[in-house]
Amino acid sequence: QLQVVESGGGLVQPGGSLRLSCVVSGGTLEDYAMSWFRQAPGKEREKISCISRSGTSTFYADAVKGRFTISRHDAHNTLNLQMDSLKPEDAAVYYCAADRYFFCSPNPSHWGQGTQVTVSS
């Protein structure tokens, strides 16, 4: 069973940057299309970025386009999300998710436990 573990969340000031990481085990990252979701209190879960198995296709939600960058490093079984120019509205629990068959699935088969991102001065 694939295990997915996120890290890198924390408190950052508006305009700052964070890099989230997601490490998979029990399987090989290259076999999975990967996504990042987030959920803020009182709001629905939101898909914010995806990357295909090959890494050649990516998706960004309008809310993060131009500020966030997704990347995968299959040799290290690691997925990253570089988040720049952070805004208070980016505060949420961020989840890494993996799906063996579908790029940008709305409900991937494997999920991490989430990492909290707080954007506040």
C-alpha positions in Angstrom: 0.0 0.0 0.0 1.4 3.4 -1.0 2.2 5.7 1.9 2.2 9.5 1.3 3.7 11.9 3.8 3.8 15.7 3.5 6.1 18.1 5.2 7.2 21.7 5.0 4.2 23.5 6.3 4.4 26.3 8.8 3.9 30.0 9.5 4.9 32.5 6.9 4.3 36.2 6.5 2.3 37.5 3.5 4.6 37.7 0.5 6.8 35.0 1.8 7.6 31.5 0.5 7.3 27.9 1.6 8.2 24.7 -0.1 6.1 21.7 0.6 7.4 18.2 0.1 5.7 14.9 -0.3 7.5 11.6 0.0 6.0 8.3 -1.1 6.9 4.8 0.1 5.6 1.4 -0.5 5.7 2.1 -4.2 7.5 4.1 -6.8 6.6 7.7 -7.5 7.1 7.4 -11.2 4.1 5.1 -11.3 1.7 7.8 -10.1 0.2 11.0 -11.2 0.5 13.4 -8.3 -1.6 16.3 -7.1 -1.8 18.9 -4.3 -5.1 19.8 -2.7 -5.8 22.2 0.1 -8.7 22.8 2.5 -9.3 25.9 4.6 -11.6 25.9 7.6 -15.2 26.1 6.5 -14.4 25.6 2.9 -14.5 22.7 0.5 -11.3 20.9 -0.5 -9.7 22.5 -3.5 -7.4 21.0 -6.1 -4.6 23.4 -6.7 -1.9 21.6 -8.8 -1.3 18.4 -10.6 1.6 16.8 -12.5 1.5 13.8 -14.8 3.5 10.6 -14.4 5.9 11.8 -17.0 6.1 15.3 -15.6 5.3 16.8 -19.0 1.8 17.9 -18.1 0.9 20.2 -15.2 -2.2 22.0 -13.9 -2.6 25.0 -11.7 -5.8 26.4 -10.2 -6.3 30.1 -11.2 -5.8 31.0 -7.5 -2.2 29.9 -7.5 -1.1 30.2 -11.1 2.1 32.1 -11.5 2.9 31.8 -7.8 3.1 28.0 -7.1 5.3 25.5 -8.9 4.9 21.7 -8.8 7.8 19.4 -9.5 8.6 15.8 -9.1 11.8 14.0 -8.4 11.2 10.4 -9.1 14.7 9.3 -8.1 14.0 10.4 -4.6 10.3 9.5 -4.6 9.6 13.1 -3.8 7.0 15.7 -5.0 7.5 19.4 -4.2 5.3 22.4 -4.2 7.1 25.7 -4.3 4.8 28.4 -3.0 5.9 32.0 -3.5 4.1 35.4 -2.9 1.9 33.7 -0.3 -1.3 35.5 0.6 -3.5 35.1 3.7 -6.1 33.3 1.6 -3.5 30.6 0.9 -3.7 29.4 4.5 -5.0 25.9 4.6 -4.1 22.3 5.3 -2.3 21.1 2.2 -2.6 17.5 1.0 -0.5 15.5 -1.4 -2.3 12.8 -3.3 -1.4 10.0 -5.8 -3.3 8.2 -8.4 -1.9 5.4 -10.5 -4.2 5.9 -13.5 -5.6 9.4 -13.9 -3.9 12.8 -14.3 -5.5 15.4 -12.1 -8.1 13.0 -10.6 -10.7 14.8 -8.5 -10.4 12.0 -6.0 -7.0 10.3 -6.1 -6.6 6.9 -4.5 -3.9 7.7 -2.0 -3.7 10.7 0.3 -1.3 12.1 2.9 -2.3 13.3 6.3 -1.8 17.0 5.4 0.5 19.8 6.5 -0.7 23.1 7.8 0.2 26.4 6.1 -0.5 29.6 7.9 0.0 33.0 6.3 -0.1 35.8 8.7 1.8 38.8 9.9 
